[in-house]
Amino acid sequence: MIGSAVPRKEDAALLTGRGTFVDDIQRPGLLHMVYVQSTEAHALITGIDTSAATALPGVVGVWTAEDFAELPARPSVPGLERHYLAGDKVHYVGEPVAVVVAADRYAAADAARAVEVTYEPLPVMATLEAALAPDAVPIFAPLSGNVALEQPVTPDGVAAELDAAPRRLRARLVNQRVAGAPLEPYGVLADWVGNGVTVWATVQAPHRVRAEIAQVFGLARHLVRVVAPDVGGAFGVKSSFMPELFLAPELSRRLGRPVKFVETRREHMTHTYHGRDQVQEVEVGFDENGAILALDVTITVNIGGVPDPVGIGLPTLTSYMLGGCYRIPKIAARYRSVLTNTTPTASYRGAGRPEASFLIERVVDLVALELGKDPAEVRKVNLIGPEQMPYQTPFEGIVYDEADYPAALELLLGELDYDALRAEQERRRADPGARLLGVGLSTFVEMAGFGPTPLFEQFGYLGGWESANLRLQPDGSVIVLVGTAPHGQGHQTAMAQIVADELGVPFEAVSVLYGDTAVVQEGIGTMGSRGMPVAGNAVRQAAVEVADQARRIAAHLLEADPDDLVRVGDGFQVKGVPDAAVPLAAVVERSFKPHLLPEGTRLGLESTAYYEPKNLSYPSGAHGCVVEIERDTGRVHVVRYVCVDDCGVVINPMTARGQVHGGVAQGIAQALYEKVSFDAEGRPLAASLEEYMLPGMLDLPRYETHHIETRSSFNPLGVKGIGEAGATAAPQAVVNAVVDALAHLGVRDVEMPCTPERVWKAMHHAS
């Protein structure tokens, strides 16, 4: 089954409207919760008048920060904890100031608008420049300034190496702020009964959410049940601890009724965490052949109005991946996490690694421009070779697993018909009536398969392992409980394929369950492309253990030594004796008859496995983008997008392609369309999908996808992960193509998103 493009088990329910999302769940006596959000980016709260709101029909109550003063602070950066509602001060537009509960969502929304909040405005610092100015006012207590964290990632600089380099250049690169914008916004339903609570939530790590809720309320974990039902996309933004995860249970406890919170799209755009928002100052030293000799990088990341424990440290991951696929002898990196009066930032698909890939791939193209060389040739000069794998990067502990970066690039160039594109580009440049043609390359690597524990626990997780419980039923069917909680990745399908191969059972006989802490053993969750590299290997390990149990029982049935048995179809056979065979169904049935089992054999066929990865995995590949640019408007058309991906062993080619397609769509969107921006007063300029440009089907090209499989030695399945690869590869492929189309005009950079206005200005104002 591994390697087969079988249809997804998940799709039938979703396509026929039988999925169950948080907002589909109803409970007797259900109440609805809505926030009163700040309309000021930075201000003292001088008064909150709830009288008009509480008088409205259907309103149960209105609560402010002081009503929750007895609750411990929500999970945050130690020493920089924040509470659930703004107390005496607001830090960004959209920050929750009060919460309304009513009999229905419409009454709650009306009451929220009726709450009158008075503010005393404070100076607003909505940009990094303003927040870092000498006269800037500190945004978040107890910090005395607006730099929440300043961190050298490498102990030494590279001044000597840069001085010795024959050539050097500087660049300032920007990864703009974007919104996760999953199809389903954030949702929570809490039902507190007796001394315990059940919470249904759109989260990526139910067990960790359970642990945090239990800690806040002083409950034993068995009294807290967290269920992640169908989750309509997450992209990292549903891994942060939003206040509603704690306020909904608290209000349910107080009111004795279930309480539901589901964001509107506008609330999502201002309340749920954003991603990216990095400024990168780069200096690179290189020689006349284009070999990169040294790289010096300073990263400044905008973490918004309050520090998130993930967002504040994400530039560490950017720093680790700065070298990309290339042999760069010396890299120096440092970063600053800076507070501004904007919505907080945290994880977004790729979480720090796409920013690194963007940086190094833009640097390679800039080096090529500086030397007058083809960007493909500069890549070939610098790529790490397959004979150097596993490859120790300049960062301690960051070791790439097996890959063939040059082969991926060669396959991409062949599929693009690269030489023909270059000839067509020259023809177009000479024809003033033709659209300009650009070709962009992106040879990338990213870290995935997040674990092992010493790394992953730094982000607040219990560990970096993952769990799986597998049991064979008396009829030979299989139930698997896995500790991850997917939100579109297709775990039901891929995990069933792994089990089917290991046990020799039909794919249709395997059921995969997840997302319910009352049913599933302790797990870690779904993020960092760890589904197959970590959870998949836990499932495999459990299946191997069950298969070994079954072999011993089969040997007893056949009166043979277990080592003399071979797998045949869905059963076992004595080597060389076709008539001495037993089907798996008979073995399973025998496993439930203790009086017929060999001495010392436990009843049933079941195993719980915990797989701890010994290292991260490193998906890689080469993507190419072909664009046409209208000379009179600057509009960019992506006419071809070609992907070559190496995610190790491919479990299901169809779902792998789907993950690449989704990631590339988000990467193209960042390159051409998406940007969360604010005015000088910190007011969001893209607070709904009327202002925030998400691409539709007609805005995106047909993807040409190819896979090469270089098996990873870092895990038994040989897999690497694929969920974030497209988002890691695509932005710079598009931007490189746009700049390539305009390079003959003197253009060296176009900042994302490459809107028609920006491209037109670059065309007409290039020096």
Buried (B, 14 or more C-beta within 10 A) or exposed (E): BBEBEBEBBBEEEBEEEEBEBBBBBEBEEBBBBBBBBBBBBBBEBEEBEBEBBBEBEBBBBBBBBEBBEEBEEBBBBEEBBBBBBBBEBBBBBBBBBBBBBBBEBEBBBBBBEBBEBEBEEBBBBBBBEBBBEEEBBEBBEEBEBBBBBEBEBBEEBBEEBBEEBEBBBEBEBBBBBBBBBBEBBBBBBBBBEEEBBBBBBBBBBBBBBBBBBBEBBEBEBEBBBBBBBBBBBBBBBBBBBBBBBBBBBBBBBBBEBBBBBBBEBBBBBBBBBBBBBBBBBBBBBBBEEBBBBBBBBBBBBBBBBBBBBBBBBBBBBBBBBBBBBBBBBBBBBBBBBBBBBBBBBBBBBBBBBBBBBBBBBBBBBBBBBBBEBBBBEBBBBBBBEBEEBBBEBBBEEBBBBBBBBBBBBBBBBEBBEBEEBBEBBEEBBEEEEEBBBBBBBBBBBBBBBBBBBEBBBEBBBBBBBBBBBBBBBEEBBBBBBBBBBBBBBBBBBBBBBBBBBBBBBBBEBBBBBBBBBEEBBBBBBBBBBBBBBBBBBBBBBBBBBBBEBBBBBBBBBBEBEBEBBEBBEBBBBBEEEEEBBBBBBBBBBBBBEEEEBEEEBEEBBBBBBBBBBEBBBBBBBBBBBBBBBBBEEBBBEBBBBBBBBBBBBBBBBBBBBBBBBBBBBBBBBBBBBBBBEBEEEBBBEBBBBEEBBEBEEEBBBEBBBBBBBBBBBBBEBBBBBBBBBBBBBBBBBBBBBBBBBBBEBEBBBBBBBBBBEBBBEBBEEEE
